[in-house]
């Protein structure tokens, strides 16, 4: 009973674990390279949220939080909310808390939960001058560009594997 509580996630088959790990490796290499170019070598804070996204997308490509909509929308919301709270509030502690809390409220209300977007929101507040000086440009460069890159790589890298097709096919509406 205790072990089931301690390890509730299903274990991946070794093949899926390796494919997911290689995908995450390639995706983070690509997003790190892109962020480094766009932020003049000051991208470590943004890499944290994208690293978490890569784990979700590549290790559970069929999971609801890994799908393109939640990834793209939640990171965009997190970036907009983070920049907005940083612009409006002159208190980093308050701005960071509100950025993450408001992002969580919005994405869960919209039904597009992707937890790493909380990291995107807080990065806009505490990311240092390389990020905070971007203002709302942070939303598309580098956040949205990185999120799109992760999704595109997930489509391409999972395509050869029928059981890992990404994204999930759309369900016909009733």
C-alpha positions in Angstrom: 0.0 0.0 0.0 2.7 2.4 1.0 4.7 1.7 -2.2 1.7 2.3 -4.4 1.3 5.7 -2.7 5.0 6.4 -3.0 5.2 5.4 -6.7 1.7 6.1 -8.2 2.8 6.8 -11.8 2.8 3.9 -14.2 6.3 2.7 -15.2 7.2 3.2 -18.8 8.3 0.3 -20.9 12.1 0.5 -21.4 11.7 1.4 -25.1 9.3 4.3 -24.3 11.6 5.5 -21.5 14.6 5.6 -23.9 12.6 7.3 -26.7 11.2 9.9 -24.3 14.6 10.5 -22.7 16.2 11.0 -26.2 13.4 13.3 -27.2 13.7 15.4 -24.0 17.5 15.6 -24.5 17.1 16.8 -28.1 14.3 19.2 -27.3 16.2 20.8 -24.4 19.3 21.1 -26.5 17.3 22.9 -29.2 15.4 25.2 -26.8 18.6 26.0 -24.8 20.4 26.9 -28.0 17.5 29.1 -29.2 17.1 30.8 -25.8 20.8 31.4 -25.5 20.8 33.1 -28.9 17.7 35.2 -28.1 18.8 36.2 -24.6 22.5 36.8 -25.2 23.6 33.8 -23.1 21.2 34.6 -20.1 18.7 31.8 -20.5 19.2 29.5 -17.4 16.0 30.5 -15.6 13.7 29.9 -18.7 15.3 26.5 -19.2 13.9 25.3 -15.9 10.3 25.6 -17.1 11.1 24.2 -20.6 12.9 21.3 -19.0 9.8 20.4 -17.0 7.7 20.7 -20.2 10.1 18.4 -22.0 9.7 15.7 -19.3 5.9 15.9 -19.5 5.7 16.0 -23.3 8.3 13.3 -24.1 7.7 10.9 -21.3 3.9 11.1 -21.4 3.1 12.1 -25.0 -0.5 10.9 -24.8 -1.2 12.6 -21.5 -3.7 15.5 -21.4 -1.1 18.0 -20.0 1.3 17.1 -22.7 -0.9 18.0 -25.6 -0.1 21.1 -27.8 -3.0 23.2 -26.6 -2.1 23.1 -22.9 1.6 23.5 -23.6 1.2 26.5 -25.9 -1.7 28.2 -24.1 -0.4 27.7 -20.5 3.1 28.9 -21.3 1.6 32.0 -23.0 -0.7 32.7 -20.1 2.2 32.2 -17.7 4.4 34.6 -19.6 1.7 37.3 -19.9 0.7 37.1 -16.3 4.3 37.0 -15.1 5.2 40.1 -17.1 2.1 41.9 -16.1 2.6 41.3 -12.3 6.2 42.3 -12.6 5.2 45.5 -14.4 2.5 46.4 -12.0 3.9 45.4 -8.6 7.1 46.7 -7.1 7.4 43.8 -4.6 9.1 40.7 -6.0 7.7 38.3 -3.4 4.2 39.5 -4.0 4.6 39.6 -7.8 6.1 36.0 -7.9 3.3 34.6 -5.8 0.5 36.3 -7.7 2.1 35.4 -11.1 2.1 31.7 -10.2 -1.3 31.7 -8.4 -3.1 33.6 -11.2 -1.5 31.5 -13.9 -2.7 28.4 -12.1 -6.2 29.8 -11.8 -6.5 30.8 -15.4 -5.1 27.6 -17.0 -7.2 25.3 -14.8 -10.3 27.4 -15.5 -9.6 27.2 -19.2 -8.9 23.5 -19.0 -5.4 23.7 -20.4 -3.3 22.8 -17.4 0.4 22.5 -18.0 2.2 22.9 -14.6 5.6 24.1 -16.0 3.8 27.3 -17.0 4.1 28.3 -13.3 7.9 28.4 -13.9 7.4 30.5 -17.0 5.3 33.0 -14.9 7.8 33.2 -12.0 10.7 33.5 -14.5 9.2 36.7 -15.8 9.4 38.1 -12.3 12.7 36.8 -11.0 14.5 36.0 -14.3 17.0 38.9 -14.0 17.5 41.8 -16.4 17.9 39.7 -19.5 14.3 38.5 -19.1 12.6 41.4 -17.2 14.0 44.0 -19.7 12.2 42.2 -22.5 8.8 43.2 -21.1 6.0 41.6 -23.1 8.4 40.6 -25.8 9.2 37.7 -23.3 5.8 36.2 -24.3 6.8 35.4 -27.8 10.6 35.6 -27.6 11.6 33.2 -26.1 8.6 31.6 -24.4 6.2 31.0 -27.3 9.1 30.2 -29.7 10.4 27.6 -27.2 7.0 26.1 -26.5 6.3 25.8 -30.3 9.7 24.2 -30.8 9.0 21.6 -28.1 5.6 20.7 -29.7 7.1 20.5 -33.2 9.9 18.3 -32.0 7.4 16.1 -30.2 5.4 15.6 -33.4 8.5 14.8 -35.4 10.3 12.6 -32.9 7.3 10.6 -32.0 6.0 10.1 -35.6 7.9 6.9 -36.3 6.3 5.2 -33.3 2.6 4.3 -33.7 2.0 3.9 -30.0 3.5 7.4 -29.3 1.7 9.5 -31.9 1.7 13.1 -30.8 -0.6 14.9 -30.5 -3.6 12.8 -29.7 -6.1 12.7 -32.5 -9.0 15.1 -32.1 -12.2 13.5 -31.0 -15.3 14.2 -33.1 -17.7 16.5 -31.3 -21.1 15.1 -30.4 
